[in-house]
Amino acid sequence: MKLIVGLGNPGEKYSKNRHNIGFLAVSKIVEDNNFSNWKKKFQGCSSTGILASKKIIALKPMTYMNLSGQSVGELIRFYNIASKDVIIFHDEIDLPLARVKVKVGGGHAGHNGLRSIDQHIGSGYTRVRIGIDRPTEKNAVANYVLNNFSKSENVIIETLIEEISNATTYLIEEQNSAFIRCLSNSYQNST
């Protein structure tokens, strides 16, 4: 069993924010692969399905970004899922828009959602870092991540989210390099 988690903030006002790109990715995976309807459980919304012949639980924590670990921790304790079987999709300001990197383990790099998850389950999970670009002014980060993508950025993001959904089987099979190779050349980055 694997757990895929999309990070974001609940509510319509946040739905198109840069910070919610993890929600967008996991929602698309659930939709494209005919997972079950979303259910409110584990301080979040969860759905189940099959990918690469494995049972998958998808989770969107509804605790707000900074407390994401509460939801993730509750679910993995209930199902006895090891942190190595958790894949987190999240926004990354240190990558250009639509660049993607996959990393297993490591630090949270100041990302409050990852910081919370680290506190609840450790850091041995897989991170799918989706680039949202960095604001030009360092003190503008908080406002920047809570802003929506522009119309032209949305076109790029929609294409990227579709490609991520199509390639997620490789992540489930722990073939992270193959996952990256499935993304368009304009998004490719080494793992």
Secondary structure as a PSIPRED ss2 file (coil, helix, strand):
# PSIPRED VFORMAT (PSIPRED V4.0)

   1 M C   1.000  0.000  0.000
   2 K E   0.000  0.000  1.000
   3 L E   0.000  0.000  1.000
   4 I E   0.000  0.000  1.000
   5 V E   0.000  0.000  1.000
   6 G E   0.000  0.000  1.000
   7 L C   1.000  0.000  0.000
   8 G C   1.000  0.000  0.000
   9 N C   1.000  0.000  0.000
  10 P C   1.000  0.000  0.000
  11 G C   1.000  0.000  0.000
  12 E H   0.000  1.000  0.000
  13 K H   0.000  1.000  0.000
  14 Y H   0.000  1.000  0.000
  15 S C   1.000  0.000  0.000
  16 K C   1.000  0.000  0.000
  17 N E   0.000  0.000  1.000
  18 R H   0.000  1.000  0.000
  19 H H   0.000  1.000  0.000
  20 N H   0.000  1.000  0.000
  21 I H   0.000  1.000  0.000
  22 G H   0.000  1.000  0.000
  23 F H   0.000  1.000  0.000
  24 L H   0.000  1.000  0.000
  25 A H   0.000  1.000  0.000
  26 V H   0.000  1.000  0.000
  27 S H   0.000  1.000  0.000
  28 K H   0.000  1.000  0.000
  29 I H   0.000  1.000  0.000
  30 V H   0.000  1.000  0.000
  31 E H   0.000  1.000  0.000
  32 D H   0.000  1.000  0.000
  33 N C   1.000  0.000  0.000
  34 N C   1.000  0.000  0.000
  35 F C   1.000  0.000  0.000
  36 S C   1.000  0.000  0.000
  37 N C   1.000  0.000  0.000
  38 W C   1.000  0.000  0.000
  39 K E   0.000  0.000  1.000
  40 K E   0.000  0.000  1.000
  41 K E   0.000  0.000  1.000
  42 F C   1.000  0.000  0.000
  43 Q C   1.000  0.000  0.000
  44 G E   0.000  0.000  1.000
  45 C E   0.000  0.000  1.000
  46 S E   0.000  0.000  1.000
  47 S E   0.000  0.000  1.000
  48 T E   0.000  0.000  1.000
  49 G E   0.000  0.000  1.000
  50 I E   0.000  0.000  1.000
  51 L E   0.000  0.000  1.000
  52 A C   1.000  0.000  0.000
  53 S C   1.000  0.000  0.000
  54 K E   0.000  0.000  1.000
  55 K E   0.000  0.000  1.000
  56 I E   0.000  0.000  1.000
  57 I E   0.000  0.000  1.000
  58 A E   0.000  0.000  1.000
  59 L E   0.000  0.000  1.000
  60 K E   0.000  0.000  1.000
  61 P E   0.000  0.000  1.000
  62 M C   1.000  0.000  0.000
  63 T C   1.000  0.000  0.000
  64 Y C   1.000  0.000  0.000
  65 M H   0.000  1.000  0.000
  66 N H   0.000  1.000  0.000
  67 L H   0.000  1.000  0.000
  68 S H   0.000  1.000  0.000
  69 G H   0.000  1.000  0.000
  70 Q H   0.000  1.000  0.000
  71 S H   0.000  1.000  0.000
  72 V H   0.000  1.000  0.000
  73 G H   0.000  1.000  0.000
  74 E H   0.000  1.000  0.000
  75 L H   0.000  1.000  0.000
  76 I H   0.000  1.000  0.000
  77 R H   0.000  1.000  0.000
  78 F H   0.000  1.000  0.000
  79 Y H   0.000  1.000  0.000
  80 N C   1.000  0.000  0.000
  81 I C   1.000  0.000  0.000
  82 A C   1.000  0.000  0.000
  83 S H   0.000  1.000  0.000
  84 K H   0.000  1.000  0.000
  85 D H   0.000  1.000  0.000
  86 V E   0.000  0.000  1.000
  87 I E   0.000  0.000  1.000
  88 I E   0.000  0.000  1.000
  89 F E   0.000  0.000  1.000
  90 H E   0.000  0.000  1.000
  91 D E   0.000  0.000  1.000
  92 E E   0.000  0.000  1.000
  93 I C   1.000  0.000  0.000
  94 D C   1.000  0.000  0.000
  95 L C   1.000  0.000  0.000
  96 P C   1.000  0.000  0.000
  97 L C   1.000  0.000  0.000
  98 A C   1.000  0.000  0.000
  99 R C   1.000  0.000  0.000
 100 V E   0.000  0.000  1.000
 101 K E   0.000  0.000  1.000
 102 V E   0.000  0.000  1.000
 103 K E   0.000  0.000  1.000
 104 V E   0.000  0.000  1.000
 105 G C   1.000  0.000  0.000
 106 G C   1.000  0.000  0.000
 107 G C   1.000  0.000  0.000
 108 H C   1.000  0.000  0.000
 109 A C   1.000  0.000  0.000
 110 G C   1.000  0.000  0.000
 111 H C   1.000  0.000  0.000
 112 N H   0.000  1.000  0.000
 113 G H   0.000  1.000  0.000
 114 L H   0.000  1.000  0.000
 115 R H   0.000  1.000  0.000
 116 S H   0.000  1.000  0.000
 117 I H   0.000  1.000  0.000
 118 D H   0.000  1.000  0.000
 119 Q H   0.000  1.000  0.000
 120 H H   0.000  1.000  0.000
 121 I H   0.000  1.000  0.000
 122 G C   1.000  0.000  0.000
 123 S C   1.000  0.000  0.000
 124 G C   1.000  0.000  0.000
 125 Y C   1.000  0.000  0.000
 126 T E   0.000  0.000  1.000
 127 R E   0.000  0.000  1.000
 128 V E   0.000  0.000  1.000
 129 R E   0.000  0.000  1.000
 130 I E   0.000  0.000  1.000
 131 G E   0.000  0.000  1.000
 132 I C   1.000  0.000  0.000
 133 D C   1.000  0.000  0.000
 134 R C   1.000  0.000  0.000
 135 P C   1.000  0.000  0.000
 136 T C   1.000  0.000  0.000
 137 E C   1.000  0.000  0.000
 138 K H   0.000  1.000  0.000
 139 N H   0.000  1.000  0.000
 140 A H   0.000  1.000  0.000
 141 V H   0.000  1.000  0.000
 142 A H   0.000  1.000  0.000
 143 N H   0.000  1.000  0.000
 144 Y H   0.000  1.000  0.000
 145 V H   0.000  1.000  0.000
 146 L C   1.000  0.000  0.000
 147 N C   1.000  0.000  0.000
 148 N E   0.000  0.000  1.000
 149 F C   1.000  0.000  0.000
 150 S C   1.000  0.000  0.000
 151 K H   0.000  1.000  0.000
 152 S H   0.000  1.000  0.000
 153 E H   0.000  1.000  0.000
 154 N H   0.000  1.000  0.000
 155 V H   0.000  1.000  0.000
 156 I H   0.000  1.000  0.000
 157 I H   0.000  1.000  0.000
 158 E H   0.000  1.000  0.000
 159 T H   0.000  1.000  0.000
 160 L H   0.000  1.000  0.000
 161 I H   0.000  1.000  0.000
 162 E H   0.000  1.000  0.000
 163 E H   0.000  1.000  0.000
 164 I H   0.000  1.000  0.000
 165 S H   0.000  1.000  0.000
 166 N H   0.000  1.000  0.000
 167 A H   0.000  1.000  0.000
 168 T H   0.000  1.000  0.000
 169 T H   0.000  1.000  0.000
 170 Y H   0.000  1.000  0.000
 171 L H   0.000  1.000  0.000
 172 I H   0.000  1.000  0.000
 173 E C   1.000  0.000  0.000
 174 E C   1.000  0.000  0.000
 175 Q C   1.000  0.000  0.000
 176 N H   0.000  1.000  0.000
 177 S H   0.000  1.000  0.000
 178 A H   0.000  1.000  0.000
 179 F H   0.000  1.000  0.000
 180 I H   0.000  1.000  0.000
 181 R H   0.000  1.000  0.000
 182 C C   1.000  0.000  0.000
 183 L C   1.000  0.000  0.000
 184 S C   1.000  0.000  0.000
 185 N C   1.000  0.000  0.000
 186 S C   1.000  0.000  0.000
 187 Y C   1.000  0.000  0.000
 188 Q C   1.000  0.000  0.000
 189 N C   1.000  0.000  0.000
 190 S C   1.000  0.000  0.000
 191 T C   1.000  0.000  0.000
